[in-house]
C-alpha cells in the first residue's frame, strides 16, 4: 500500500466517498505523493512517452504551424505562446527552434507555461534557461495580446466525474471503501449537471457519461481569449468527437493497470471528449483530424526525408521508426486527434479544415 493510498483511505473513512475527479486529482497532483511529482514519469524509462520525445519532427512541424498562424495574424509585435502541460519542455524547445527560422517570430513571442507540478517546473526552467519564460496556473492570467495555445496530451490528464444512468436519473460513480479497500460505487442520491441534460437521448439504462469540469472551464477561458485578442489553439490528444462510457485507465511502465493499483505511482487518464471542448470554447473550431493526416498535410514526410539525407546511416532506422509511430494508422496516427480553435472571423490553423 502506497502512502497516498493510506491518505485517501483515511480521508474516505473520515468524510465519506469521494468523486473520481477528486481521486484523480490526488493521484496525479498531490503536492508530495502525486504521480507528476515523482521522478522520471515521462519518456522511455517512465510510465509513458509522448510525441515530442519520440522525434524532434513533431515539435518542429507544430512550431512552423504556429509561426504560419502568427504570419496570418499580420505578424503582431507581441503575442503570447502558451503551452499546457509542457512536461520536460521538449515540445516547447522544438517549437522555438523551428520558429526561429521565421523572421520576427521568436522576438515577438512571450512564453507562458501552464504547469502544476513543481518538479516539472524546475526541469522546464533548466531546459528553457535561454528564454524568458513565465509559469502560470490554468486561470490564464496573461497579457491582452494575440495568443497561440498548444496542448499536447494535456486534457486527457484532467480529472473527470463519472455519472451512470438509472432509468431517468443520473447517479455519480464514487470512490469508496469495501473491506478497507478502494472500490467504485454509486451515490445514494441522484445528481444533476448542466452537461447531463442533453445526454438522455443518446444513452441507455446503465450507460456511463464522463464530464471534466476543468476541461470545460479551461476551454471557455481559451475561447474567450481567442475571441477577444485573436489567435488559435491546437489541441492534440487521444479520444474522439463524442464520449460515452467509462474511459478511465491507469498506466505504469507502458502497461495498463487497475485504477487502484499503487495510487500515486501510476498515471491516470481518460479519453478526451473533443465535442465538449469545441462547443464549450465559444469560438470557431476545425474538423477533428487524425494526427497522422494533420502531420502529413504539414509536410512531416518531407522533413523525415531531409533528416535521412543529412544524417548518418546508423540513425536512419530510428528516423523511419519515429515517422511511422507518429503517423501510421496502426500506431499513433489515428489514435491521436487534432482540434483547432480560432476566432470566428479567422481561419483554422494550417493542416486543419474549417
N, C-alpha and C positions, 0 to 999 in steps of 0.2 A: 504494500500500500504506500503510495507516494504521500509526501507531506501535504500536497494540495488536496488529495482525496480525503485525508483526515480533516482538513479545514472545511471542505464542502460538506462532509457528513455531519460534522459538529454544527455547522450553520443550519442544515436542514433539521437536525434534532432540536435546535433552539427555536427556529422561526417557521418551520414547515417547508413543504415542497417549493422548489424554485423553477422558473421558466427555463426552457432550453437555451434561450438567449443569454440568461444570466450564467448558466453553466458554461456556455461557450466563452463568454467574456472572462470568467475566472480562469478557465483552462488556457486561454491564449494570452491574456494580458495582465494577469495578477502581477503586481509590481516585483515580487521576488520569486514566485513559483510558476509564473505563466510560461507557456511554450516559447513565445517570442522573446523572452528574456533569458532563455537558455543559450548555451554555446553551440555554434555551428549548426543551426537548424536549416540553413539554406545551402544549396549546392550539392555536388555529387556525394559528399560524405554526410549530408544532412537527411532530413525526412523527405524532402522533395527538391527538385531542380526546376527553375523557371526558364523561360525562353532566353532572356539575356545571358544566363550562364551557359546556355547551350552554344551560342555563337554570337560574335560581335555583329553579324549581319542583321539580326533582329533590331537592335537598338539603332544601328546606322540607318536602316530603312525608315524607322519611326522618326528619327531626327530629321531626315530630309522631308518627310511628310509634313511635320510641324513647321519646318522652315518654309515650305511652299505655302502653307496657310498664312504665315506671317507676311510673305510677299503678297498674297491675295488681299491682305488687310491694308495694303499700301505701305508696308514697312514702317509701322509705328516706331517712334524713337524709344518708347518704353513699352514693355509688355511683361506680364507675369507668366513664368513657366512653372507649372505646379505638377508635382508627381505625388500620387497617393501610394503609400506603402512601398517606398523605394528599396527596401531590403538592404543589400550590400552596396547600393548605389551604382551597380554595374550598368543598368539601363541608362541612368542619367549621364554617366560618363560617355557612353557610346553616342547618346543623343547630342551631347555637346561637341564631341569630336566631329561627328558628321555635320552638325550645324555650323561649325567653324568654317566650312568650305563655302558658305553663303555669306557674302559680304554684309556686315552690319548686324547679323542675327544674334551672335553671342554678345556683342556690345549692348544691344537693346534689351537683352533678357535679364529679368530679375527672378532668381531661382527660389522656389519655395517647396519644401518637402513636408508632406503630411505623414508624420511618424509618431506612434505612441510608445514604442519600445526605446527605453533609454540606452540599452545596449546597442541596438542598431543605429541609433542616432550617433553614438560615438564612432562606430565603424564608418558611417557616411561622412562624418566630419573629417576623418583621416583621408578617406579616398577622394574627397572633393576639396581638399585643402587649397587648391589653386584658384578656387572660385568663391565668390561672395554668396553664401547660401544662408537662407532663413528657414528655421524649423517652426512649423505651426501645427496647431491641432485642426481637427476637421470642422471647426467653426469657420474656417476660411477667411480669417481677417487679413486681407491683402489689399494693396492699393487699388484704387478705382481706375484701372487701365485694362486694355485688351488682355485676355487671359487664355493661355493654351494649357489644357489639362491632359494628363496621361495617367491611366490607371490600369496597370497590368497585374492580373491576379491579386486584386485588392478586394473587390466586392464579394468574392467567394468566402473570404475570411470574416466577414461581418456577421455578428450574431443574428439568428433568426428565431422567431416564435413559430411554433407549430400548432395548428388547430385541426381537430378531427370532427367531421360532420356526423352527428347522430340524429337521424330524421331531419327535422327543420331547425336544428340548433347546432351551434359550434361549441366545442369544449377544448380548452387548451391542454396540450400534452406537456406534462411537467416532469421534472426530475425529483424523485422521492427516494424513500428507503424501504427495503424489504429484507428482513433478517440482517439489518445493519449493512446492507449492500445497496449501491446506487442502482436505481431502476426507473423505468418510464411508467407513467400512469396518467390518467385523465383528471382534470379538475372536477371537483364535486358539483360545481355550478356552471351553467353555460356562460359564455362570454360574447362580447361584441367587439368589432373592429371595423372602421370605415372600409378597409380593403376587402373585408369578407362579404360585404353587402351584395356584390355582383357575382359571387362565386357559386351560388346555388344552381344556376342554370347549367353549369358545366361539370358539376360534381355529383357523386352518388353517395349514399349512406356508407360511412366508413372511410371515405376519402380524406386525405390529409392535405392541407394548404400551408405553405411556408410564407411568412411575411417578415421582411427585415426592416424594422423601423429606422435603423441607422442608414440603410441604403436609401430609403425614401427621403429622409432628412437631408442627406448629403447631396443627392441628385437635385433636389429642389434648390439647394444653395448654388450648385454648379449652374443650373439653368438660369437662375436669377442673375448671376454674374455675367454669363454669356449674353443674355438678352439685353442687359443694361450697358455692358462695356464692350461687347464684341468678343469673338474668339470661338474656340471649339473644344470638344473633349473627345479623346479616344479611349474607349473602354474595351479592354481585351480580357476575356475570361472564359471559363467553361460553363456551360449552361445552355439555355435555349430561349426562344422568344417568349414562351409561356411556361410557367411552372405548375405542376400538380403532382402531389405525392411527396414522400419524405426523400430528401437527397442528402441528408446529413451523413457525413462519412469521416472516418479517422484514418490518418496515415502516419506510419512510423517506418523510417528507413526504406522508403519507396514501397511499402507493403500496407495493405488495408488491415485495420484492426477494429475491434469493438469500440464504440464511442466511450465506454467506461474503462478502457484499457489504460492504465497508468496516467491519470489526469495530470496535465502539465508537461508531460513528456511526449505527447502525441499531438499532431496537427489536426484540427477540426475544420472542415469546410462544408459548404453547401453549394449546389449549382445555382447560378445566377439567373434570376427572372428578368431578362432584358426588357420585356414589355413594361414591367413595373418601373424600371429605371427610365425608360424613354418617356412614358406618359406622365410620370411624376416630375420630370425635369421642367416641363412647361415650355420647352423650346422645340425647335425642329430637330428631327432625327433621321439618320440614314436607314437604309435597309440593313438588316442584320446580315453580316457576311462572314463566311468561314475564314479563319486565319490564313489558311493556305492560299485561297483566292486573293485575299487582301494583299498578302506579301508578294505574290506573283504579279499582280497588277502594278505594284510599285517597283518591280524590277529586281527581286531578290535572286533570280536565276542569273541575271547579268552580273550581279555583284559576286555571286559564287564563282562564276567563270573567271572574273577578274582576280579573285583571291587565288584560284587554282593556277592562273597564269603567272602570278607573282610570288608563289610560294614554292618551297622545296617539295619534291615528290613524296617525302615521308609524311607531309601534312595533308596530302590530297584526300586520303581516306576519311579523315576527321571532318574536312570541309564538306565532302559529299554526304557524309552521315548526318551532319548538322542540318544541311539543307533539306534532306529527306525528313528528318524528325520535325522540323518546323512547318513543313508544307504538305507532306504526303497525307492522303485521306486516312491511311491506316495508323498514322502517328498523331501529331498534334494538329494537323491540317484541318480536320473537321471537328475535332473535339472542342477546340477553342473558337470563339466567335468574336467579332469586332463590331462595335456600335459607335457611330459618330453622333455627337450632339453639337448643334450650332444654332446661331441666331436665325430668326425667321426670315430675315432679309438677306441672308448669306447662303453659301453653298456648302455641301458636305465636304469633308477633307478628301484629299486625293486617295484613290483606292476604294472609295465607298460611293454608293449611288444614292441619290435623293429618294 
